[in-house]
Amino acid sequence: MDCEYPTGPTGVYEGNVVSGNLAWQGYSENAAQSGMVNIQDYFDCDGSKGINALLIINSATWCGACQEEAGDLPSYAGTFESKGIRIVTLMVENANGAPASLSTATSWRNNFGLEAFSTVADPNFTFAGTGSVGLPLNILVDPRTMKIVDRTEGYAGYQAVTALADKNAN
């Protein structure tokens, strides 16, 4: 089935569609070299790509809770792959609090063994929104509609992610 990427309303909060023009420099799943990772690659309107949930994790190198989550992610790789859960980590700041670069994303990916997931630099903090934001910031996106279905500050586990994946798998 051929589907058009949803047009909106776009935004960074629950109920908004993720803008279709987003792309970041970094590594896609299992890529040996860096390139561009495009949000449209995760749009799966009819389930034909096998993507049942998309979790976008916004992290910073200096963030302790982000480090904890990144350290736990590799243990979920097999389960997430079998459920059609895709992860994109957006590195927003380096250890000094400066905007992240490709080097930041590369180090994060290598330090935590995140090759099974996409890890990219997001120096503009795409999903920050307004006001103060706690990290990690997890954005759960339904790949059928590209709507944000959950926005959680802090590392709180993956119950909502697996629930969405299970719903979309049926």
Buried (B, 14 or more C-beta within 10 A) or exposed (E): EEEEBBEEEBBBEEEBBBBBEBBBBBBBBEBEEBEEBBBEBBBBBEBEBBBBBBBBBBBBBEBEBBBEBBEEBBEBBEEBBEBBBBBBBBBBBBEEEEBBBBEBBBBBBEEBBBBBBBBBBBBEBBBBBEEEBEBBBBBBBBBBEBBBBBBBBEBEEBEBBBBBBBEBEE
